[in-house]
């Protein structure tokens, strides 16, 4: 018997209309849906009149359920795996189970769709050429600060997730470790009360403390600016060659004189040598 397929199905991150036709067709066709929270996923399935068995696949039962699911897949059943919102496995359990499927030659495919990190990144207006998804970071202040120090010099746009009761603490830690950069604090993505708070970290922190807003947060932080290389001051060849002649008059060998002058004027030994040759040729 051929093995079944594991479908990793993206679900809406807020607005229930943000689900693909392919995702709906997949959820209707599988034998079972493994969900992070069956109560949450049941609302989605009921909204679209989908009647497929649900089972819980959470952090605390992933090993036990993983073994049961792999047997069902080997017996030819098709299984869909969903998180509460967005792409499965992104800050959610499931990585070890996907690896188990791969090791057992079970086909794994992804039904792509909504994702809070990418949605927030695009909304922020910051550079999307290179970015680093950070997700949730340690809750305790000390561990949080320690973690932020490992990424404080990243030039890439940074994307965090945080719950409403800890977002102010995270912004305070970012301000202390990473400085007063520009940030976009987004809550309730794709929902009725979606809001993007833009400004410096200190400005947005003041707003968050004043309003104490609800909702799940996606925080997009500008990367550390890369210091542009400044053009070195132009030094006339005559000045550099005068230094070379001085060294030679003091008894230094030519090659060492070229090297010493190159180091002093922050240029290459080859460039100094070329100046020397061209000066000799022009004098002849």
KAPECOR-V100085 format. One record per backbone hydrogen bond with DSSP energy under -1.0 kcal/mol. NH is the residue of the N-H (numbers start at 1). CO is the residue of the C=O. If there is no record, write none. Layout:
NH_CO ; NH_CO
//
This chain:
4_73 ; 6_107 ; 7_79 ; 8_109 ; 9_81 ; 10_111 ; 11_86 ; 18_15 ; 19_17 ; 24_20 ; 25_21 ; 26_22 ; 27_23 ; 28_24 ; 29_25 ; 30_26 ; 31_78 ; 32_78 ; 33_53 ; 34_80 ; 35_55 ; 36_82 ; 41_37 ; 42_38 ; 43_39 ; 44_40 ; 45_41 ; 46_42 ; 47_43 ; 48_44 ; 49_46 ; 50_45 ; 55_33 ; 57_35 ; 65_61 ; 66_62 ; 67_63 ; 68_64 ; 69_65 ; 70_66 ; 71_67 ; 72_68 ; 73_69 ; 74_70 ; 75_71 ; 76_73 ; 77_72 ; 79_5 ; 80_32 ; 81_7 ; 82_34 ; 86_11 ; 90_87 ; 91_89 ; 98_94 ; 99_95 ; 100_96 ; 101_97 ; 102_98 ; 103_99 ; 104_100 ; 105_102 ; 106_101 ; 109_6 ; 111_8 ; 119_115 ; 120_116 ; 121_117 ; 122_118 ; 123_119 ; 124_120 ; 132_157 ; 134_159 ; 135_159 ; 144_140 ; 145_141 ; 146_142 ; 147_143 ; 148_144 ; 149_145 ; 150_147 ; 151_148 ; 154_151 ; 157_130 ; 158_221 ; 159_132 ; 160_219 ; 161_135 ; 162_217 ; 166_163 ; 170_166 ; 171_167 ; 172_168 ; 173_169 ; 174_170 ; 175_171 ; 176_172 ; 177_173 ; 178_174 ; 181_179 ; 183_199 ; 184_220 ; 185_197 ; 186_218 ; 187_195 ; 188_216 ; 191_188 ; 194_191 ; 195_187 ; 197_185 ; 199_183 ; 201_181 ; 204_200 ; 205_201 ; 206_202 ; 207_203 ; 208_204 ; 209_205 ; 210_206 ; 211_207 ; 212_208 ; 217_162 ; 218_186 ; 219_160 ; 220_184 ; 221_158 ; 222_182 ; 224_154 ; 240_236 ; 241_237 ; 242_238 ; 243_239 ; 244_240 ; 245_241 ; 246_242 ; 247_243 ; 248_244 ; 249_245 ; 250_246 ; 251_248 ; 252_247 ; 257_253 ; 258_254 ; 259_255 ; 260_256 ; 261_257 ; 262_258 ; 263_259 ; 264_260 ; 265_261 ; 267_262 ; 272_268 ; 273_269 ; 274_270 ; 275_271 ; 276_272 ; 277_273 ; 278_274 ; 279_275 ; 280_276 ; 281_277 ; 282_278 ; 283_279
//
